């Protein structure tokens, strides 16, 4: 899946662990997301076109 398709309520895999997406907002230089990693909210930026693995 492409980073542009991320939405709150989805979860991406980070080091093999599912991390819920709390916020996903497209910006000029990419998609800014807030992920919940180990109980902490972690901001991240994915450049457009970045492939991400979504937890199922």
PDB file of N, CA, C and O in Angstrom:
ATOM      1  N   UNK A   1       0.851  -1.162   0.000  1.00  0.00           N
ATOM      2  CA  UNK A   1       0.000   0.000   0.000  1.00  0.00           C
ATOM      3  C   UNK A   1       0.904   1.234   0.000  1.00  0.00           C
ATOM      4  O   UNK A   1       2.006   1.212   0.547  1.00  0.00           O
ATOM      5  N   UNK A   2       0.432   2.276  -0.604  1.00  0.00           N
ATOM      6  CA  UNK A   2       1.191   3.521  -0.656  1.00  0.00           C
ATOM      7  C   UNK A   2       0.869   4.379   0.567  1.00  0.00           C
ATOM      8  O   UNK A   2      -0.243   4.323   1.093  1.00  0.00           O
ATOM      9  N   UNK A   3       1.832   5.165   1.013  1.00  0.00           N
ATOM     10  CA  UNK A   3       1.640   6.013   2.197  1.00  0.00           C
ATOM     11  C   UNK A   3       0.460   6.961   2.038  1.00  0.00           C
ATOM     12  O   UNK A   3      -0.186   7.312   3.026  1.00  0.00           O
ATOM     13  N   UNK A   4       0.167   7.384   0.804  1.00  0.00           N
ATOM     14  CA  UNK A   4      -0.955   8.296   0.579  1.00  0.00           C
ATOM     15  C   UNK A   4      -2.297   7.677   0.951  1.00  0.00           C
ATOM     16  O   UNK A   4      -3.271   8.396   1.176  1.00  0.00           O
ATOM     17  N   UNK A   5      -2.354   6.338   1.018  1.00  0.00           N
ATOM     18  CA  UNK A   5      -3.601   5.633   1.310  1.00  0.00           C
ATOM     19  C   UNK A   5      -3.829   5.418   2.805  1.00  0.00           C
ATOM     20  O   UNK A   5      -4.875   4.900   3.196  1.00  0.00           O
ATOM     21  N   UNK A   6      -2.878   5.804   3.639  1.00  0.00           N
ATOM     22  CA  UNK A   6      -3.033   5.598   5.082  1.00  0.00           C
ATOM     23  C   UNK A   6      -4.153   6.472   5.635  1.00  0.00           C
ATOM     24  O   UNK A   6      -4.378   7.590   5.173  1.00  0.00           O
ATOM     25  N   UNK A   7      -4.850   5.936   6.637  1.00  0.00           N
ATOM     26  CA  UNK A   7      -5.932   6.665   7.292  1.00  0.00           C
ATOM     27  C   UNK A   7      -5.986   6.253   8.760  1.00  0.00           C
ATOM     28  O   UNK A   7      -5.566   5.150   9.113  1.00  0.00           O
ATOM     29  N   UNK A   8      -6.504   7.139   9.620  1.00  0.00           N
ATOM     30  CA  UNK A   8      -6.661   6.761  11.026  1.00  0.00           C
ATOM     31  C   UNK A   8      -7.493   5.479  11.148  1.00  0.00           C
ATOM     32  O   UNK A   8      -8.442   5.261  10.395  1.00  0.00           O
ATOM     33  N   UNK A   9      -7.120   4.654  12.097  1.00  0.00           N
ATOM     34  CA  UNK A   9      -7.802   3.385  12.302  1.00  0.00           C
ATOM     35  C   UNK A   9      -7.074   2.212  11.656  1.00  0.00           C
ATOM     36  O   UNK A   9      -7.305   1.060  12.021  1.00  0.00           O
ATOM     37  N   UNK A  10      -6.193   2.501  10.693  1.00  0.00           N
ATOM     38  CA  UNK A  10      -5.381   1.448  10.085  1.00  0.00           C
ATOM     39  C   UNK A  10      -4.173   1.203  10.988  1.00  0.00           C
ATOM     40  O   UNK A  10      -3.934   1.958  11.931  1.00  0.00           O
ATOM     41  N   UNK A  11      -3.424   0.162  10.701  1.00  0.00           N
ATOM     42  CA  UNK A  11      -2.192  -0.105  11.436  1.00  0.00           C
ATOM     43  C   UNK A  11      -1.111  -0.487  10.435  1.00  0.00           C
ATOM     44  O   UNK A  11      -1.351  -1.273   9.518  1.00  0.00           O
ATOM     45  N   UNK A  12       0.073   0.071  10.616  1.00  0.00           N
ATOM     46  CA  UNK A  12       1.208  -0.279   9.762  1.00  0.00           C
ATOM     47  C   UNK A  12       2.169  -1.142  10.570  1.00  0.00           C
ATOM     48  O   UNK A  12       2.194  -1.075  11.799  1.00  0.00           O
ATOM     49  N   UNK A  13       2.947  -1.939   9.880  1.00  0.00           N
ATOM     50  CA  UNK A  13       3.933  -2.771  10.557  1.00  0.00           C
ATOM     51  C   UNK A  13       5.241  -2.001  10.694  1.00  0.00           C
ATOM     52  O   UNK A  13       5.782  -1.497   9.710  1.00  0.00           O
ATOM     53  N   UNK A  14       5.737  -1.918  11.909  1.00  0.00           N
ATOM     54  CA  UNK A  14       7.023  -1.299  12.208  1.00  0.00           C
ATOM     55  C   UNK A  14       7.843  -2.352  12.940  1.00  0.00           C
ATOM     56  O   UNK A  14       7.497  -2.763  14.048  1.00  0.00           O
ATOM     57  N   UNK A  15       8.921  -2.782  12.317  1.00  0.00           N
ATOM     58  CA  UNK A  15       9.741  -3.873  12.862  1.00  0.00           C
ATOM     59  C   UNK A  15       8.898  -5.104  13.166  1.00  0.00           C
ATOM     60  O   UNK A  15       9.110  -5.785  14.169  1.00  0.00           O
ATOM     61  N   UNK A  16       7.935  -5.382  12.281  1.00  0.00           N
ATOM     62  CA  UNK A  16       7.102  -6.571  12.424  1.00  0.00           C
ATOM     63  C   UNK A  16       5.955  -6.449  13.399  1.00  0.00           C
ATOM     64  O   UNK A  16       5.208  -7.408  13.591  1.00  0.00           O
ATOM     65  N   UNK A  17       5.796  -5.295  14.018  1.00  0.00           N
ATOM     66  CA  UNK A  17       4.725  -5.108  15.007  1.00  0.00           C
ATOM     67  C   UNK A  17       3.702  -4.117  14.474  1.00  0.00           C
ATOM     68  O   UNK A  17       4.078  -3.097  13.897  1.00  0.00           O
ATOM     69  N   UNK A  18       2.404  -4.399  14.658  1.00  0.00           N
ATOM     70  CA  UNK A  18       1.381  -3.468  14.189  1.00  0.00           C
ATOM     71  C   UNK A  18       1.345  -2.210  15.057  1.00  0.00           C
ATOM     72  O   UNK A  18       1.335  -2.289  16.285  1.00  0.00           O
ATOM     73  N   UNK A  19       1.326  -1.051  14.400  1.00  0.00           N
ATOM     74  CA  UNK A  19       1.267   0.231  15.088  1.00  0.00           C
ATOM     75  C   UNK A  19       0.094   1.017  14.527  1.00  0.00           C
ATOM     76  O   UNK A  19       0.086   1.342  13.340  1.00  0.00           O
ATOM     77  N   UNK A  20      -0.911   1.332  15.366  1.00  0.00           N
ATOM     78  CA  UNK A  20      -2.077   2.052  14.887  1.00  0.00           C
ATOM     79  C   UNK A  20      -1.722   3.444  14.354  1.00  0.00           C
ATOM     80  O   UNK A  20      -0.866   4.140  14.901  1.00  0.00           O
ATOM     81  N   UNK A  21      -2.400   3.825  13.278  1.00  0.00           N
ATOM     82  CA  UNK A  21      -2.268   5.166  12.709  1.00  0.00           C
ATOM     83  C   UNK A  21      -3.293   6.054  13.414  1.00  0.00           C
ATOM     84  O   UNK A  21      -4.496   5.808  13.324  1.00  0.00           O
ATOM     85  N   UNK A  22      -2.819   7.083  14.113  1.00  0.00           N
ATOM     86  CA  UNK A  22      -3.705   7.996  14.828  1.00  0.00           C
ATOM     87  C   UNK A  22      -4.101   9.196  13.965  1.00  0.00           C
ATOM     88  O   UNK A  22      -5.197   9.738  14.105  1.00  0.00           O
ATOM     89  N   UNK A  23      -3.193   9.602  13.071  1.00  0.00           N
ATOM     90  CA  UNK A  23      -3.431  10.759  12.203  1.00  0.00           C
ATOM     91  C   UNK A  23      -2.652  10.540  10.923  1.00  0.00           C
ATOM     92  O   UNK A  23      -1.539  10.015  10.949  1.00  0.00           O
ATOM     93  N   UNK A  24      -3.230  10.939   9.805  1.00  0.00           N
ATOM     94  CA  UNK A  24      -2.534  10.879   8.516  1.00  0.00           C
ATOM     95  C   UNK A  24      -2.970  12.089   7.699  1.00  0.00           C
ATOM     96  O   UNK A  24      -4.131  12.196   7.304  1.00  0.00           O
ATOM     97  N   UNK A  25      -2.029  12.999   7.449  1.00  0.00           N
ATOM     98  CA  UNK A  25      -2.350  14.226   6.732  1.00  0.00           C
ATOM     99  C   UNK A  25      -1.368  14.445   5.589  1.00  0.00           C
ATOM    100  O   UNK A  25      -0.158  14.517   5.807  1.00  0.00           O
ATOM    101  N   UNK A  26      -1.893  14.550   4.369  1.00  0.00           N
ATOM    102  CA  UNK A  26      -1.008  14.857   3.239  1.00  0.00           C
ATOM    103  C   UNK A  26      -0.496  16.293   3.331  1.00  0.00           C
ATOM    104  O   UNK A  26      -1.253  17.207   3.658  1.00  0.00           O
ATOM    105  N   UNK A  27       0.760  16.484   3.050  1.00  0.00           N
ATOM    106  CA  UNK A  27       1.395  17.804   3.036  1.00  0.00           C
ATOM    107  C   UNK A  27       2.120  17.959   1.710  1.00  0.00           C
ATOM    108  O   UNK A  27       2.064  17.067   0.864  1.00  0.00           O
ATOM    109  N   UNK A  28       2.791  19.067   1.526  1.00  0.00           N
ATOM    110  CA  UNK A  28       3.494  19.342   0.270  1.00  0.00           C
ATOM    111  C   UNK A  28       4.579  18.311  -0.002  1.00  0.00           C
ATOM    112  O   UNK A  28       4.747  17.874  -1.141  1.00  0.00           O
ATOM    113  N   UNK A  29       5.317  17.919   1.033  1.00  0.00           N
ATOM    114  CA  UNK A  29       6.481  17.051   0.836  1.00  0.00           C
ATOM    115  C   UNK A  29       6.251  15.587   1.200  1.00  0.00           C
ATOM    116  O   UNK A  29       7.194  14.796   1.185  1.00  0.00           O
ATOM    117  N   UNK A  30       5.032  15.217   1.524  1.00  0.00           N
ATOM    118  CA  UNK A  30       4.752  13.830   1.865  1.00  0.00           C
ATOM    119  C   UNK A  30       3.573  13.729   2.812  1.00  0.00           C
ATOM    120  O   UNK A  30       2.830  14.692   3.006  1.00  0.00           O
ATOM    121  N   UNK A  31       3.409  12.562   3.395  1.00  0.00           N
ATOM    122  CA  UNK A  31       2.316  12.305   4.315  1.00  0.00           C
ATOM    123  C   UNK A  31       2.869  12.286   5.737  1.00  0.00           C
ATOM    124  O   UNK A  31       3.780  11.519   6.049  1.00  0.00           O
ATOM    125  N   UNK A  32       2.311  13.139   6.594  1.00  0.00           N
ATOM    126  CA  UNK A  32       2.688  13.146   8.006  1.00  0.00           C
ATOM    127  C   UNK A  32       1.715  12.263   8.750  1.00  0.00           C
ATOM    128  O   UNK A  32       0.503  12.396   8.586  1.00  0.00           O
ATOM    129  N   UNK A  33       2.231  11.363   9.565  1.00  0.00           N
ATOM    130  CA  UNK A  33       1.384  10.456  10.335  1.00  0.00           C
ATOM    131  C   UNK A  33       1.820  10.474  11.798  1.00  0.00           C
ATOM    132  O   UNK A  33       2.978  10.741  12.120  1.00  0.00           O
ATOM    133  N   UNK A  34       0.870  10.186  12.661  1.00  0.00           N
ATOM    134  CA  UNK A  34       1.167   9.906  14.063  1.00  0.00           C
ATOM    135  C   UNK A  34       0.880   8.432  14.267  1.00  0.00           C
ATOM    136  O   UNK A  34      -0.231   7.966  14.015  1.00  0.00           O
ATOM    137  N   UNK A  35       1.892   7.694  14.727  1.00  0.00           N
ATOM    138  CA  UNK A  35       1.753   6.263  14.996  1.00  0.00           C
ATOM    139  C   UNK A  35       1.812   6.032  16.494  1.00  0.00           C
ATOM    140  O   UNK A  35       2.506   6.754  17.210  1.00  0.00           O
ATOM    141  N   UNK A  36       1.091   5.033  16.970  1.00  0.00           N
ATOM    142  CA  UNK A  36       1.195   4.653  18.369  1.00  0.00           C
ATOM    143  C   UNK A  36       2.163   3.474  18.444  1.00  0.00           C
ATOM    144  O   UNK A  36       1.859   2.370  17.992  1.00  0.00           O
ATOM    145  N   UNK A  37       3.327   3.731  19.022  1.00  0.00           N
ATOM    146  CA  UNK A  37       4.377   2.725  19.098  1.00  0.00           C
ATOM    147  C   UNK A  37       4.704   2.501  20.571  1.00  0.00           C
ATOM    148  O   UNK A  37       5.188   3.404  21.253  1.00  0.00           O
ATOM    149  N   UNK A  38       4.437   1.298  21.050  1.00  0.00           N
ATOM    150  CA  UNK A  38       4.739   0.973  22.441  1.00  0.00           C
ATOM    151  C   UNK A  38       4.075   1.906  23.435  1.00  0.00           C
ATOM    152  O   UNK A  38       4.675   2.241  24.456  1.00  0.00           O
ATOM    153  N   UNK A  39       2.850   2.333  23.162  1.00  0.00           N
ATOM    154  CA  UNK A  39       2.116   3.205  24.066  1.00  0.00           C
ATOM    155  C   UNK A  39       2.438   4.681  23.916  1.00  0.00           C
ATOM    156  O   UNK A  39       1.853   5.510  24.613  1.00  0.00           O
ATOM    157  N   UNK A  40       3.361   5.029  23.016  1.00  0.00           N
ATOM    158  CA  UNK A  40       3.718   6.439  22.796  1.00  0.00           C
ATOM    159  C   UNK A  40       3.261   6.870  21.402  1.00  0.00           C
ATOM    160  O   UNK A  40       3.257   6.074  20.463  1.00  0.00           O
ATOM    161  N   UNK A  41       2.876   8.139  21.285  1.00  0.00           N
ATOM    162  CA  UNK A  41       2.539   8.701  19.978  1.00  0.00           C
ATOM    163  C   UNK A  41       3.826   9.191  19.327  1.00  0.00           C
ATOM    164  O   UNK A  41       4.544  10.014  19.894  1.00  0.00           O
ATOM    165  N   UNK A  42       4.112   8.679  18.134  1.00  0.00           N
ATOM    166  CA  UNK A  42       5.357   8.989  17.448  1.00  0.00           C
ATOM    167  C   UNK A  42       5.031   9.610  16.086  1.00  0.00           C
ATOM    168  O   UNK A  42       4.369   8.977  15.264  1.00  0.00           O
ATOM    169  N   UNK A  43       5.495  10.855  15.837  1.00  0.00           N
ATOM    170  CA  UNK A  43       5.265  11.441  14.512  1.00  0.00           C
ATOM    171  C   UNK A  43       6.245  10.867  13.494  1.00  0.00           C
ATOM    172  O   UNK A  43       7.389  10.557  13.825  1.00  0.00           O
ATOM    173  N   UNK A  44       5.786  10.730  12.262  1.00  0.00           N
ATOM    174  CA  UNK A  44       6.639  10.228  11.186  1.00  0.00           C
ATOM    175  C   UNK A  44       6.208  10.895   9.883  1.00  0.00           C
ATOM    176  O   UNK A  44       5.072  11.349   9.744  1.00  0.00           O
ATOM    177  N   UNK A  45       7.142  10.945   8.930  1.00  0.00           N
ATOM    178  CA  UNK A  45       6.812  11.485   7.610  1.00  0.00           C
ATOM    179  C   UNK A  45       7.213  10.468   6.565  1.00  0.00           C
ATOM    180  O   UNK A  45       8.335   9.960   6.566  1.00  0.00           O
ATOM    181  N   UNK A  46       6.282  10.177   5.674  1.00  0.00           N
ATOM    182  CA  UNK A  46       6.546   9.286   4.552  1.00  0.00           C
ATOM    183  C   UNK A  46       6.521  10.120   3.277  1.00  0.00           C
ATOM    184  O   UNK A  46       5.497  10.739   2.989  1.00  0.00           O
ATOM    185  N   UNK A  47       7.601  10.165   2.502  1.00  0.00           N
ATOM    186  CA  UNK A  47       7.559  10.846   1.201  1.00  0.00           C
ATOM    187  C   UNK A  47       6.505  10.183   0.309  1.00  0.00           C
ATOM    188  O   UNK A  47       6.243   8.986   0.428  1.00  0.00           O
ATOM    189  N   UNK A  48       5.914  10.966  -0.572  1.00  0.00           N
ATOM    190  CA  UNK A  48       4.929  10.406  -1.497  1.00  0.00           C
ATOM    191  C   UNK A  48       5.534   9.246  -2.273  1.00  0.00           C
ATOM    192  O   UNK A  48       6.690   9.298  -2.691  1.00  0.00           O
ATOM    193  N   UNK A  49       4.739   8.200  -2.460  1.00  0.00           N
ATOM    194  CA  UNK A  49       5.181   7.021  -3.191  1.00  0.00           C
ATOM    195  C   UNK A  49       5.822   5.959  -2.319  1.00  0.00           C
ATOM    196  O   UNK A  49       6.132   4.872  -2.805  1.00  0.00           O
ATOM    197  N   UNK A  50       6.030   6.251  -1.026  1.00  0.00           N
ATOM    198  CA  UNK A  50       6.612   5.265  -0.119  1.00  0.00           C
ATOM    199  C   UNK A  50       5.650   4.096   0.058  1.00  0.00           C
ATOM    200  O   UNK A  50       4.460   4.293   0.303  1.00  0.00           O
ATOM    201  N   UNK A  51       6.169   2.891  -0.067  1.00  0.00           N
ATOM    202  CA  UNK A  51       5.357   1.697   0.152  1.00  0.00           C
ATOM    203  C   UNK A  51       5.397   1.344   1.631  1.00  0.00           C
ATOM    204  O   UNK A  51       6.470   1.289   2.233  1.00  0.00           O
ATOM    205  N   UNK A  52       4.232   1.106   2.214  1.00  0.00           N
ATOM    206  CA  UNK A  52       4.141   0.718   3.617  1.00  0.00           C
ATOM    207  C   UNK A  52       3.395  -0.608   3.712  1.00  0.00           C
ATOM    208  O   UNK A  52       2.527  -0.906   2.892  1.00  0.00           O
ATOM    209  N   UNK A  53       3.742  -1.388   4.713  1.00  0.00           N
ATOM    210  CA  UNK A  53       3.071  -2.661   4.930  1.00  0.00           C
ATOM    211  C   UNK A  53       1.997  -2.464   5.989  1.00  0.00           C
ATOM    212  O   UNK A  53       2.281  -2.037   7.108  1.00  0.00           O
ATOM    213  N   UNK A  54       0.774  -2.775   5.626  1.00  0.00           N
ATOM    214  CA  UNK A  54      -0.367  -2.582   6.518  1.00  0.00           C
ATOM    215  C   UNK A  54      -0.655  -3.888   7.242  1.00  0.00           C
ATOM    216  O   UNK A  54      -0.664  -4.957   6.631  1.00  0.00           O
ATOM    217  N   UNK A  55      -0.891  -3.797   8.557  1.00  0.00           N
ATOM    218  CA  UNK A  55      -1.236  -4.977   9.355  1.00  0.00           C
ATOM    219  C   UNK A  55      -2.652  -5.414   8.988  1.00  0.00           C
ATOM    220  O   UNK A  55      -3.535  -4.582   8.784  1.00  0.00           O
ATOM    221  N   UNK A  56      -2.849  -6.685   8.910  1.00  0.00           N
ATOM    222  CA  UNK A  56      -4.187  -7.211   8.568  1.00  0.00           C
ATOM    223  C   UNK A  56      -4.795  -7.919   9.739  1.00  0.00           C
ATOM    224  O   UNK A  56      -5.912  -8.425   9.643  1.00  0.00           O
TER     225      UNK A  56
END
